[in-house]
Amino acid sequence: MDLAKSLFSSRDHVGYVGREDHERKISAALADDDPEDMIDAIRGLNIADELLPAPGGPFSALTPSMVPQDIMAKLAQPESEGHGGGLPDYRFDEFGFCVEEEDGPEQSSNKLLADAFVEDDQHRLQWEFYSKEINFSDGEGKLEKTDKLQKMVKDGVPHSLRPQVWMHLCGANKKRASTEITYHEIVRASSDDGLVTSKQIEKDLVQILPNNVCFSHPTSTGVPRLRRILRALAWLYPDIGYCQGTGMIAASLLLLMEEEDAFWIMCTTVEDLLPASYYSSTLIGIQADQKVLRSLISTYLPGIDQVLNAHDIELSLITMHWFLTLYANVVHENFTKDLGSLLLGWFFGPIQDHLGHVEN
């Protein structure tokens, strides 16, 4: 992470203060001004006069600039016209995941839940009042981890406030404010199609979330955003390069927030939230977590431990990818969004408390 260490100006721990080559790296990487259309795409500004989904309907939980306008236009047609308009034989849920019409909801779809995904106004008002109370608008601060905040996060973060809350919870807003290089400068510096990592990323872009309309086709709304984030991460962390696990996390974030916010949360996750070497070629960090998990199960979930031992099951073969993707590949987005609040907050007491709930 030497490159990242030299670019990020302030760190809370030892080892991230080398900046001798900072100016040279920036000037070498950046030659021309960013095109305005790229900057607008990164910031999600080009959404004026576009069709917006109905509350609780298809795509209604997506960040507005990710809504697929071509499909929205077809859905807006009268039913008699829509049959000839090229619509597929499936519908979409609030997050853009495909739900087969003839087979019913997929097991991973939030349509298995009784209620449509609609934000609770009272819940949002509580968070808005709290945000004013703690000066939430301060872009460079990090939320103080109080008992009140802990309870509020456990009760759930309003969907429309999720990007703002998550940025403050994990400190990504502080990282962005204290870093001298901007996201679009990193995007420009990492835009070389000839890099090995760029070729690897290109192969995976439409395979990361193939059942989501935002990532299922090379022209889907989320694909160029995901490409830029993954290339930026590979450029910023050359010792990590490209890891498929980061692709799944980044794609899930892009469903909920704009591209630049997703990038800084990814940086914070890699550097500050996860153990060292989590996404390195050796995967030492995640292997250590697998051993910790196995030990915790043995201590706090003896029934499960007995079953694993009786059938000689190697738990890491099942759980390693869960950890690599922070569970984004095994639970639906409707659950991932709440799990993400807990993971990004990372201050909710001893893990055995939560394992106890699982055992019961």
C-alpha positions in Angstrom: 0.0 0.0 0.0 3.0 2.3 -0.4 1.3 4.4 -3.1 -1.8 4.9 -1.0 0.3 5.6 2.1 2.1 8.5 0.2 -1.2 10.0 -1.0 -3.2 10.0 2.2 -2.0 12.9 4.3 -3.2 12.0 7.8 -3.3 8.6 9.4 -4.3 7.4 12.9 -1.6 4.8 13.0 2.0 4.3 12.3 3.3 3.5 8.8 1.2 5.8 6.6 3.2 9.0 6.6 5.8 8.6 3.8 5.2 11.4 1.2 8.6 12.0 -0.4 7.4 11.1 -3.9 3.9 12.5 -3.6 4.2 15.5 -5.9 6.2 13.5 -8.5 3.5 10.8 -8.6 0.7 13.3 -9.0 2.4 15.3 -11.7 3.4 12.1 -13.6 -0.1 10.6 -13.4 -2.0 13.8 -14.3 -1.3 15.5 -17.6 -4.6 16.9 -18.8 -7.8 18.3 -17.3 -10.6 15.8 -16.7 -13.4 15.9 -19.3 -16.5 17.4 -17.9 -18.7 14.4 -18.8 -16.5 12.1 -16.7 -16.6 14.5 -13.7 -20.4 14.7 -14.0 -20.7 10.9 -14.3 -18.6 10.4 -11.2 -20.7 12.9 -9.2 -24.0 11.6 -10.6 -25.1 15.0 -11.8 -26.7 14.0 -15.1 -30.1 13.0 -13.8 -32.3 16.0 -14.7 -35.5 15.3 -16.6 -35.1 11.5 -16.2 -37.9 9.1 -15.3 -38.1 8.3 -11.6 -39.4 5.0 -10.2 -42.6 4.8 -8.1 -42.0 4.4 -4.3 -41.9 0.7 -3.6 -41.7 -0.2 -7.3 -38.9 -1.5 -9.5 -35.6 0.4 -9.1 -37.1 2.6 -6.3 -34.2 1.8 -3.9 -31.5 2.6 -6.3 -29.5 5.7 -6.2 -31.3 8.0 -8.7 -28.5 8.2 -11.3 -28.3 4.4 -11.5 -31.9 3.9 -12.6 -31.9 2.3 -16.1 -33.8 4.9 -18.2 -34.3 2.5 -21.2 -36.2 0.0 -19.1 -38.1 2.8 -17.2 -39.3 4.1 -20.5 -40.6 0.6 -21.5 -42.2 0.1 -18.2 -44.0 3.5 -18.6 -45.6 2.4 -21.9 -49.2 1.1 -21.8 -49.4 -2.6 -21.3 -50.7 -3.2 -24.8 -47.7 -1.5 -26.2 -45.2 -2.9 -23.7 -45.6 -6.5 -25.0 -44.0 -5.5 -28.3 -41.5 -3.2 -26.7 -38.8 -5.8 -26.0 -39.4 -6.2 -22.2 -37.9 -9.4 -20.8 -40.0 -12.2 -19.2 -39.1 -11.1 -15.7 -39.7 -8.1 -13.4 -37.3 -6.2 -11.3 -37.3 -5.5 -7.5 -36.5 -2.3 -5.8 -32.7 -2.8 -6.2 -32.8 -3.8 -9.8 -32.4 -7.6 -9.3 -34.3 -9.8 -11.7 -37.3 -11.7 -10.5 -38.6 -14.4 -12.9 -42.3 -14.0 -13.6 -43.1 -17.6 -14.3 -41.1 -19.1 -11.5 -42.0 -16.6 -8.8 -39.5 -14.7 -6.7 -35.9 -15.9 -6.5 -34.7 -17.1 -3.1 -32.4 -14.1 -2.9 -35.2 -11.6 -3.8 -36.6 -9.2 -1.2 -40.0 -10.0 -2.7 -40.0 -12.9 -0.2 -40.6 -10.2 2.4 -44.2 -9.2 3.0 -43.9 -5.5 2.6 -42.5 -3.4 -0.3 -39.4 -1.5 0.4 -40.7 2.0 1.4 -38.9 4.3 3.8 -40.6 5.2 7.1 -41.1 8.9 7.3 -41.0 9.0 11.2 -37.8 7.0 11.2 -36.2 9.4 8.8 -37.3 12.4 10.9 -35.6 10.9 13.9 -32.3 10.6 12.1 -32.6 14.1 10.6 -33.2 15.5 14.1 -30.2 13.6 15.4 -28.0 14.8 12.5 -28.7 18.4 13.4 -28.0 17.7 17.0 -24.5 16.4 16.3 -23.6 18.8 13.4 -23.9 16.0 10.9 -23.2 18.5 8.1 -19.6 18.7 9.1 -18.0 16.9 6.1 -14.7 16.3 7.8 -15.9 14.8 11.1 -16.5 11.3 12.2 -19.5 10.4 14.3 -18.8 9.9 17.9 -19.7 6.4 18.9 -22.2 7.0 21.6 -24.8 4.6 23.1 -27.5 6.6 21.4 -25.9 6.3 18.0 -25.3 2.6 18.6 -29.0 2.0 19.3 -30.0 4.1 16.3 -27.8 2.2 13.9 -29.0 -1.2 15.3 -32.6 0.0 14.7 -31.6 0.7 11.1 -30.5 3.7 9.0 -33.1 5.4 6.7 -32.4 4.4 3.1 -32.2 7.9 1.8 -29.7 8.9 4.5 -27.5 5.8 4.1 -24.7 7.3 2.0 -24.3 10.3 4.3 -24.5 8.2 7.5 -22.1 5.5 6.2 -19.5 8.1 5.2 -19.5 9.5 8.7 -19.7 6.1 10.5 -16.6 4.7 8.9 -14.6 8.0 8.5 -14.6 7.9 4.7 -15.6 11.6 4.7 -12.6 12.5 6.8 -10.3 10.5 4.5 -11.6 12.3 1.4 -11.2 15.7 3.0 -7.7 15.0 4.2 -6.4 13.5 0.9 -4.6 15.9 -1.4 -5.4 13.9 -4.6 -9.1 13.9 -5.7 -11.1 10.9 -6.9 -11.2 12.0 -10.5 -7.4 12.5 -10.5 -7.1 8.9 -9.4 -9.5 7.9 -12.1 -7.5 9.6 -14.8 -4.2 8.1 -13.4 -5.7 4.6 -13.5 -7.4 4.7 -16.9 -4.7 2.8 -18.8 -6.5 0.0 -20.7 -3.2 -1.8 -21.2 -2.6 -2.6 -17.5 -2.9 -6.3 -16.5 -5.3 -5.4 -13.8 -7.5 -3.4 -16.2 -7.8 -6.5 -18.4 -8.7 -8.7 -15.4 -11.3 -6.2 -14.3 -12.8 -6.0 -17.8 -13.4 -9.7 -17.9 -15.3 -9.7 -14.6 -17.4 -6.5 -14.9 -20.6 -8.2 -16.1 -20.1 -11.3 -14.0 -20.0 -9.6 -10.6 -23.7 -9.0 -10.3 -25.1 -10.7 -13.4 -28.7 -10.8 -12.1 -28.8 -7.1 -11.5 -29.9 -4.8 -14.4 -27.3 -2.2 -13.4 -24.4 -4.6 -14.1 -25.7 -7.3 -16.4 -24.6 -5.8 -19.7 -21.5 -3.8 -20.8 -23.8 -0.8 -21.4 -25.6 -1.0 -18.0 -25.5 2.1 -15.9 -23.3 0.7 -13.2 -20.6 -0.9 -15.3 -18.5 2.2 -16.2 -18.7 3.3 -12.5 -17.6 -0.1 -11.3 -14.8 -0.2 -13.8 -13.5 3.2 -12.6 -13.6 2.3 -8.9 -11.9 -1.1 -9.4 -9.2 0.4 -11.6 -8.7 3.2 -9.1 -8.3 0.8 -6.2 -5.8 -1.4 -8.2 -3.8 1.8 -9.0 -3.9 3.1 -5.4 -3.0 -0.3 -3.8 -0.6 -2.0 -6.3 0.3 -4.6 -3.7 -3.3 -5.7 -3.7 -4.2 -5.1 -7.4 -7.6 -6.4 -8.3 -9.5 -8.7 -6.1 -12.9 -10.1 -7.0 -14.1 -9.7 -3.5 -13.7 -5.9 -3.7 -15.7 -5.9 -6.9 -18.7 -7.4 -5.2 -18.6 -4.9 -2.4 -18.1 -1.9 -4.7 -21.1 -3.0 -6.9 -23.3 -3.4 -3.9 -22.3 0.1 -2.7 -23.0 1.6 -6.1 -26.6 0.5 -5.8 -27.0 2.7 -2.7 -24.8 5.7 -3.4 -22.9 7.8 -5.9 -19.6 6.6 -7.3 -17.2 8.8 -5.4 -18.8 8.0 -2.0 -18.5 4.3 -2.9 -14.9 4.7 -3.7 -13.9 6.4 -0.4 -15.9 3.9 1.6 -13.9 1.2 -0.3 -10.6 2.9 0.6 -11.7 3.1 4.3 -12.7 -0.5 4.3 -9.4 -1.7 2.8 -7.2 0.4 5.0 -9.0 1.0 8.3 -11.9 -1.5 8.9 -10.4 -4.8 7.8 -7.2 -6.4 9.1 -4.0 -5.9 7.2 -3.4 -8.1 4.1 -7.1 -9.0 3.8 -7.0 -8.6 0.0 -3.3 -9.3 -0.7 -2.2 -12.2 -2.8 -1.5 -14.2 0.3 -4.9 -13.5 2.0 -3.2 -13.7 5.3 -5.7 -11.4 7.0 -8.7 -13.3 5.9 -7.1 -16.7 6.7 -6.5 -15.4 10.3 -10.2 -14.4 10.5 -11.2 -17.9 9.4 -9.3 -19.4 12.3 -10.8 -16.9 14.7 -14.3 -17.7 13.4 -13.7 -21.5 13.9 -12.5 -20.9 17.4 -15.5 -18.7 18.3 -17.9 -21.3 16.9 -16.2 -24.0 19.0 -16.6 -21.9 22.1 -20.0 -20.3 21.6 -21.8 -22.6 19.2 -20.8 -26.1 20.3 -23.8 -27.7 18.5 -22.6 -26.4 15.1 -19.0 -27.3 16.0 -20.0 -30.9 16.7 -21.8 -31.2 13.3 -18.7 -29.7 11.5 -16.4 -32.1 13.2 -18.7 -35.1 12.7 -18.8 -34.6 8.9 -15.2 -33.4 8.6 -16.3 -30.0 7.1 -13.7 -27.4 6.4 -15.6 -24.3 7.3 -13.3 -21.9 5.5 -14.4 -23.4 2.1 -17.8 -22.0 2.9 -17.2 -18.8 4.7 -14.0 -17.4 3.2 -15.9 -15.8 0.3 -18.5 -14.4 2.7 -15.7 -12.5 4.4 -14.0 -11.4 1.2 -17.3 -9.8 0.0 -18.5 -8.7 3.4 -21.5 -11.0 2.8 -22.6 -9.1 -0.3 -22.6 -12.3 -2.3 -24.7 -14.4 0.1 -27.5 -12.1 1.3 -29.9 -9.9 -0.7 -29.2 -6.1 -0.8 -32.2 -5.5 1.4 -30.3 -7.2 4.2 -26.8 -6.2 3.1 -27.7 -2.5 3.6 -28.4 -3.0 7.3 -25.5 -5.4 7.8 -23.3 -2.7 6.2 -24.3 -0.2 8.8 -23.1 -2.5 11.5 -19.9 -3.4 9.7 -19.0 0.2 8.9 -19.8 1.3 12.5 -17.8 -1.6 13.9 -18.4 -0.8 17.5 -21.3 -3.0 18.7 -19.9 -4.9 21.6 -18.4 -8.4 22.0 -19.0 -10.7 19.0 -20.2 -13.4 21.4 -23.3 -11.3 22.1 -24.3 -11.6 18.5 -23.3 -15.3 18.3 -25.5 -15.9 21.2 -28.5 -14.6 19.3 -27.6 -17.0 16.4 -27.4 -19.9 18.8 -30.8 -19.1 20.2 
